[in-house]
Amino acid sequence: MTVNEALDILGIAESPVTKEMIKSTHRRLLSKYHPDRNPDGHVMAQKINIARDFLFTLTEPIRPSSNQSSYQNSYRGYSQPFVKYVRGMIVTKEYEYAVTYVSGNTFRFREVLKEHWFKWNPDEKRWWRDGLFPIEEYLAKANLY
């Protein structure tokens, strides 16, 4: 996911983007697309959550860019994290720190995560592991539900 994709999902076009702007937009959109209110909004609600999590992991100022190619925008050395949605979970890999995080709907996969040496962080409410572990590839190959 790139910065522009995340900002498009949230519908933010202003520059610079602040954390408060992301939070308020996230709340507004999630109330509109939450599955309890909108049965067809499940996929959009997941995209909104992924976009918010992605933007919150960025360390540099967030600015929409129109003049950069998607390659330049999505790859800035190793500072920009990799974010992927797998089986209801959000897998984030921070290359700069060589850490893999798993958040979202992890309850049914907690034993698998423990098997692969992930640890639960109750403060951040997500699983983590040192190293760039391919948990999303493992879950996809194993067809775990």
C-alpha positions in Angstrom: 0.0 0.0 0.0 1.3 3.5 -0.8 0.6 6.7 1.0 -1.6 8.0 -1.9 -3.7 4.7 -1.8 -4.2 5.0 1.9 -5.2 8.7 1.6 -7.6 7.9 -1.3 -9.3 5.2 0.8 -9.8 7.7 3.6 -10.7 10.5 1.2 -8.0 12.9 2.5 -6.6 15.4 0.0 -5.4 18.2 2.3 -1.7 18.6 3.0 0.0 18.1 5.5 -2.0 15.2 7.0 -2.2 15.1 10.8 -2.9 12.2 13.1 -6.0 14.0 14.3 -7.3 14.3 10.7 -6.7 10.6 10.2 -8.5 9.7 13.4 -11.6 11.8 12.8 -11.8 10.7 9.2 -11.4 7.0 10.3 -14.2 7.4 12.9 -16.6 9.1 10.4 -16.0 6.5 7.6 -16.1 3.5 9.9 -19.5 4.6 11.3 -20.8 4.7 7.7 -19.3 1.4 6.6 -19.4 -0.6 9.9 -20.9 -4.1 9.2 -23.5 -3.6 12.0 -24.9 -0.6 10.1 -24.1 -1.5 6.5 -24.1 -5.2 5.8 -22.3 -4.6 2.5 -19.6 -2.4 4.0 -17.4 -5.2 5.5 -14.7 -5.0 2.9 -14.6 -1.2 2.9 -14.4 -1.2 6.7 -11.4 -3.5 6.5 -9.7 -1.2 3.9 -10.4 1.8 6.1 -8.7 0.1 9.1 -5.7 -1.0 7.0 -5.3 2.5 5.6 -5.4 4.0 9.1 -2.9 1.5 10.5 -0.6 2.1 7.5 -0.6 5.9 7.9 -0.1 5.6 11.7 3.1 3.5 11.2 4.8 6.1 9.0 7.5 8.1 10.8 7.9 11.0 8.3 5.3 13.7 7.6 2.4 12.5 5.5 1.8 14.5 2.3 -0.2 13.4 -0.7 2.0 13.4 -3.8 0.9 13.7 -7.4 4.3 14.1 -9.2 6.0 10.9 -7.9 5.6 7.5 -9.6 4.0 4.7 -7.5 7.4 3.0 -7.3 9.0 6.1 -5.8 6.1 6.7 -3.5 5.9 3.1 -2.2 9.6 2.4 -1.8 11.7 4.8 0.2 14.6 2.6 1.2 13.4 0.5 4.1 11.6 3.1 6.1 8.1 2.5 4.8 6.3 -0.6 6.2 4.7 -3.4 4.3 1.0 -3.8 5.1 -1.1 -6.7 3.9 -4.6 -8.0 4.9 -4.8 -11.8 5.4 -7.7 -13.8 6.7 -9.1 -10.9 8.8 -5.7 -9.9 10.1 -3.4 -7.0 9.3 0.2 -8.0 8.8 2.7 -5.2 9.1 6.4 -5.6 8.4 8.7 -2.8 9.5 11.9 -3.3 7.5 13.7 -0.6 9.3 13.4 -2.4 12.7 13.1 -6.0 11.2 9.8 -6.7 13.1 6.6 -8.4 12.0 3.3 -7.3 13.6 -0.1 -9.0 13.4 -3.3 -7.3 14.5 -7.0 -7.4 13.7 -9.0 -10.6 14.0 -6.3 -12.8 15.4 -8.3 -14.9 17.9 -8.7 -18.0 15.8 -5.0 -17.9 14.8 -3.5 -17.4 18.2 -2.2 -20.9 18.5 -0.5 -20.7 15.0 1.0 -17.4 16.0 2.4 -18.9 19.2 3.8 -21.8 17.3 5.8 -19.4 15.2 7.2 -17.5 18.2 4.9 -14.4 18.0 4.4 -12.7 21.3 1.3 -10.8 22.4 1.7 -7.1 23.4 -1.4 -6.2 25.5 -0.6 -2.4 25.4 -0.6 -2.2 21.6 -3.1 -5.1 21.2 -1.1 -6.9 18.6 1.2 -9.8 18.1 4.9 -9.2 17.3 8.0 -11.1 16.4 11.6 -10.1 15.7 12.4 -10.7 12.0 10.5 -10.4 8.8 8.4 -13.6 9.1 6.2 -14.6 6.1 3.1 -15.4 8.2 0.7 -14.3 5.5 2.3 -16.7 3.0 2.1 -19.5 5.6 -1.6 -18.9 6.3 -2.5 -18.7 2.6 -0.6 -21.9 1.8 -2.1 -23.8 4.8 -5.7 -22.6 4.0 -6.3 -21.9 7.7 -9.7 -20.5 8.5 
